[in-house]
Amino acid sequence: MTGAFRHVVPGRNYEDGMASVYAEFARRRGWLKPDGVLTSGAYDALKGRARQWAGEDRTKRAHLNQQPGRPGEPGGHS
């Protein structure tokens, strides 16, 4: 299964993509139940922040030093 990612994703970074594929497979079969789901508005807000964040160049160190937190926690988003 990783072969599909191996040819389009450099290095060994395709493993996260595989986790996403397996999670979706498990969710569709009812084996994986989410603790909660985003509302349409929350999802749109997340997409907007992600698009903006992804549009800026960052070094690996800057990326790893970011600790966004969880919603409701210091550094998290509500």
C-alpha positions as CSV (number, residue, x, y, z in Angstrom):
1,M,0.0,0.0,0.0
2,T,2.9,2.4,0.7
3,G,4.0,2.0,-2.9
4,A,1.4,4.5,-4.1
5,F,2.8,7.1,-1.8
6,R,6.5,6.2,-2.2
7,H,6.7,7.4,-5.8
8,V,5.1,10.8,-5.1
9,V,6.3,11.7,-1.6
10,P,10.0,12.2,-1.0
11,G,11.9,10.5,1.8
12,R,9.8,8.3,4.2
13,N,7.2,11.0,4.7
14,Y,4.6,8.9,3.1
15,E,3.9,7.0,6.4
16,D,1.6,9.7,7.6
17,G,-0.4,9.5,4.4
18,M,-0.7,5.7,5.0
19,A,-2.1,6.3,8.5
20,S,-4.7,8.6,7.0
21,V,-5.7,6.0,4.4
22,Y,-6.0,3.3,7.1
23,A,-8.0,5.6,9.4
24,E,-10.5,6.4,6.6
25,F,-10.8,2.7,5.8
26,A,-11.5,1.9,9.5
27,R,-13.9,4.8,9.8
28,R,-16.0,3.8,6.8
29,R,-16.3,0.3,8.2
30,G,-17.4,1.6,11.6
31,W,-14.3,0.4,13.4
32,L,-13.2,3.9,14.2
33,K,-15.5,6.3,16.0
34,P,-14.5,10.0,16.3
35,D,-14.7,11.7,19.7
36,G,-16.4,14.6,18.0
37,V,-16.7,16.2,14.6
38,L,-16.2,19.8,13.4
39,T,-19.2,21.9,12.5
40,S,-19.3,23.3,9.0
41,G,-18.2,26.7,10.3
42,A,-15.3,25.3,12.4
43,Y,-14.1,23.2,9.4
44,D,-14.2,26.3,7.1
45,A,-12.2,28.3,9.7
46,L,-9.7,25.4,10.0
47,K,-9.3,25.3,6.2
48,G,-8.7,29.0,6.1
49,R,-6.0,28.9,8.8
50,A,-4.4,25.9,7.2
51,R,-4.3,27.5,3.7
52,Q,-2.8,30.6,5.2
53,W,-0.2,28.6,7.2
54,A,0.7,26.5,4.3
55,G,1.2,29.5,2.1
56,E,4.2,30.7,4.1
57,D,7.7,29.2,3.9
58,R,9.1,27.8,7.1
59,T,12.2,26.0,8.2
60,K,11.9,22.6,9.7
61,R,13.1,24.0,13.1
62,A,10.4,26.8,13.0
63,H,7.8,24.2,12.2
64,L,8.9,21.9,15.0
65,N,9.1,24.7,17.5
66,Q,5.4,25.6,17.0
67,Q,3.3,24.2,19.8
68,P,-0.3,25.2,18.9
69,G,-1.9,23.4,21.8
70,R,-5.4,22.0,21.8
71,P,-8.6,24.0,21.5
72,G,-9.3,25.7,24.9
73,E,-5.7,25.3,26.1
74,P,-3.0,28.0,26.1
75,G,-1.8,28.4,22.5
76,G,-4.8,26.5,21.2
77,H,-7.6,27.7,18.9
78,S,-11.2,28.0,20.0
